[in-house]
Amino acid sequence: MGLEFTTLASGSKGNSVYIGTKDTKILIDAGISGTKIESALKDINVSLDEIDAVFITHEHSDHIDGVGVLSRRYNLPIYATEGTWNNMPEKIGKISKPNKRLVYKDEGIVLNDLFIRPFEVPHDAKEPVCYSVLYNGIKICVATDMGHITRNVIENIRHSSALVLESNHDINMLKSGDYPYNLKERILGKFGHISNETCGKLLSCVMNDKLKNVFLGHLSQDNNTPELAYLTVANTLEEFGIQAEKDVNLHIAKSYGITELIKLEE
């Protein structure tokens, strides 16, 4: 079977990524209802009973809304940093002590046949992280909700075989749009979200021969379009001599529902 992954939801209304092998299946974030996650997984013939754990990136509601219900209903362990745990309990309800698991930035954990490594990202949350997941030489990285690109982010994304990468907004759409000034400043700030152009530049830095599938995720519904995100990232890549659909396949992660199930073999 190798390693497979897809997005179940991606955007300001909810985020969740599925990654699985024959023996281990996890979610990264659960920002939509358990019912919606169950329905999305059903489309790829995966049951919530098969999920082994949920890894949380940070405490914002679009990443945790469904996680409490899932943990209680399916006895699922939840992994998150101490800062995230300290800032989300009231939002997710009571979680049993055995299912409250801590992760620490730059310290990987082994879960059956997966090695999962959280790494620090710049975002306006308490101790936010993103995750890389390794299996038999295959590496998948989920990297969204970043205000700017750090050397640490680049180093953790390098050598990936597949990516979910934030392509949140078009700068001109955001600046000329109806958002209040303080919200625009937050999104554009060093702890907000990265733009389509920045996404393209980051991708150009981490391209390698194994990286063939990239999901452009966390698109703003108000300050971006799928077409604009794709075109901007593709044009930025071309500036660095990288051709979309020849050197790398760009997928637009859906706001809800399976985008495409990607299967990777060693």
Residue pairs with C-beta under 8 A, 6 or more apart in sequence:
1 21
1 22
1 263
2 21
2 135
2 136
2 138
2 263
2 264
2 265
2 266
3 19
3 20
3 21
3 133
3 135
3 136
3 138
3 140
3 263
3 264
4 19
4 20
4 21
4 44
4 261
4 262
4 263
4 264
5 17
5 18
5 19
5 20
5 140
5 162
5 164
5 261
5 262
5 264
6 17
6 18
6 44
6 258
6 259
6 260
6 261
6 262
7 15
7 16
7 17
7 18
7 164
7 215
7 217
7 253
7 254
7 258
7 259
8 16
8 17
8 18
8 27
8 32
8 36
8 37
8 40
8 41
8 256
8 257
8 258
9 15
9 16
9 31
9 32
9 36
9 37
9 40
9 254
9 255
9 256
9 257
10 17
10 144
10 164
10 215
10 217
10 218
10 219
10 253
10 254
10 255
10 259
11 62
11 217
11 218
11 219
11 220
11 221
11 253
11 255
11 256
12 62
12 218
12 220
12 221
13 31
13 32
13 62
13 221
13 255
13 256
14 31
14 32
14 36
14 62
14 65
14 66
14 255
14 256
15 29
15 31
15 32
15 62
15 63
15 144
15 217
15 218
16 27
16 28
16 29
16 30
16 31
16 32
16 37
16 40
16 66
17 27
17 28
17 29
17 142
17 164
18 25
18 26
18 27
18 40
18 41
18 44
18 46
19 25
19 26
19 27
19 28
19 114
19 133
19 140
20 26
20 46
20 50
21 112
21 113
21 114
21 135
23 112
23 113
24 52
24 111
24 112
24 113
24 114
25 46
25 50
25 51
25 52
26 51
26 52
26 53
26 54
26 55
26 111
26 114
26 116
26 133
27 37
27 51
27 53
27 54
27 55
27 70
28 54
28 55
28 56
28 57
28 131
28 133
28 142
29 54
29 55
29 56
29 57
29 63
29 64
29 67
30 37
30 54
30 56
30 63
30 64
30 65
30 66
30 67
30 70
31 60
31 61
31 62
31 63
31 64
31 65
31 66
32 65
32 66
32 256
33 65
33 66
33 69
34 48
34 66
34 69
34 70
34 73
36 66
36 256
37 48
37 66
37 70
38 47
38 48
40 256
40 257
40 258
41 47
41 48
41 51
43 257
43 258
44 258
44 261
48 70
48 73
48 74
49 74
51 70
51 74
51 76
52 76
52 77
52 111
52 112
53 76
53 77
53 78
53 79
53 101
53 111
54 67
54 70
54 71
54 76
54 77
54 78
54 79
55 79
55 80
55 103
55 116
55 118
55 131
56 63
56 64
56 67
56 78
56 79
56 80
56 84
56 88
57 63
57 84
57 121
57 128
57 129
57 130
57 131
57 142
57 144
57 145
58 84
58 123
58 125
58 126
58 127
58 128
58 129
58 145
59 80
59 84
59 87
59 88
59 91
59 125
59 126
60 125
60 145
61 91
63 145
64 88
64 91
64 92
65 91
67 78
67 92
68 91
68 92
68 93
68 94
68 95
69 93
70 76
71 77
71 78
71 92
71 95
71 96
71 99
72 93
72 94
72 95
72 96
75 96
75 99
76 99
77 98
77 99
77 101
78 95
78 99
78 100
78 101
79 101
79 102
79 103
79 109
79 116
80 88
80 101
80 102
80 103
81 102
81 103
81 104
81 105
81 118
81 126
81 127
81 128
81 129
82 102
82 127
83 125
83 126
83 127
83 128
84 125
84 126
84 127
84 128
84 129
85 100
85 102
86 126
87 125
87 126
89 95
103 109
103 116
103 118
103 129
104 118
105 118
105 119
105 120
105 127
105 129
106 117
106 118
106 119
106 120
107 117
107 118
108 115
108 116
108 117
108 118
109 115
109 116
109 117
110 116
113 135
113 136
114 133
114 134
114 135
115 133
115 134
115 135
116 131
116 132
116 133
116 134
117 131
117 132
117 133
117 134
117 156
118 129
118 130
118 131
119 129
119 130
119 131
119 132
119 152
119 153
119 156
120 127
120 128
120 129
120 150
120 152
121 128
121 129
121 130
121 143
121 145
121 146
121 150
121 153
122 146
122 147
122 148
122 150
122 190
122 191
123 145
123 146
123 147
123 191
123 192
124 147
124 186
124 189
124 191
124 192
125 145
128 145
130 141
130 142
130 143
130 144
130 145
130 146
130 153
130 156
131 141
131 142
132 139
132 140
132 141
132 142
132 156
132 157
132 160
133 139
133 140
133 141
133 142
136 266
137 266
138 161
138 264
138 265
138 266
139 159
139 160
139 161
139 162
140 160
140 161
140 162
140 163
140 164
140 264
141 156
141 157
141 160
141 162
141 163
141 164
142 163
142 164
143 153
143 156
143 157
143 163
143 164
143 165
143 166
144 164
144 165
144 166
144 168
144 217
144 218
145 166
145 193
145 218
146 153
146 166
146 193
146 194
147 189
147 190
147 191
147 192
147 193
147 194
148 190
148 194
148 198
149 194
149 198
149 201
149 202
153 202
154 202
154 205
154 206
157 163
157 165
157 202
157 206
158 206
158 208
159 208
159 210
160 206
160 208
160 210
160 211
161 210
161 211
161 212
161 264
162 211
162 212
162 213
162 214
162 215
162 262
162 264
163 203
163 206
163 211
163 213
163 214
163 215
164 214
164 215
164 217
164 253
165 199
165 202
165 203
165 214
165 215
165 216
165 217
166 193
166 194
166 199
166 216
166 217
166 218
167 194
167 195
167 196
167 199
167 216
167 217
167 218
167 219
167 224
167 229
167 232
167 233
168 187
168 193
168 194
168 195
168 196
168 199
168 218
168 219
168 220
168 223
168 224
169 187
169 193
169 195
169 196
169 219
169 220
169 223
169 224
170 195
170 196
170 223
170 224
170 225
170 228
170 229
170 232
171 188
171 195
171 197
173 222
173 223
173 224
173 228
174 184
174 187
174 188
174 195
174 220
174 223
175 184
175 188
177 184
177 222
177 223
178 222
179 187
179 222
179 223
186 192
187 193
187 220
187 223
193 218
193 220
194 202
196 224
196 228
196 229
196 232
196 233
196 236
197 232
197 236
199 216
199 229
199 232
199 233
199 236
200 232
200 233
200 234
200 235
200 236
200 237
201 236
203 214
203 233
203 236
203 237
203 242
203 248
204 236
204 237
204 239
204 240
204 242
207 237
207 240
207 242
207 247
207 248
211 248
212 248
212 249
213 248
213 249
213 251
213 262
214 248
214 249
214 250
214 251
215 251
215 252
215 253
215 259
216 229
216 230
216 233
216 250
216 251
216 252
216 253
217 253
218 253
219 225
219 226
219 229
219 252
219 253
219 255
221 255
226 252
229 252
230 244
230 250
230 252
233 244
233 250
234 244
234 250
237 243
237 244
237 247
237 248
238 244
242 248
244 250
251 259
251 260
252 259
253 259
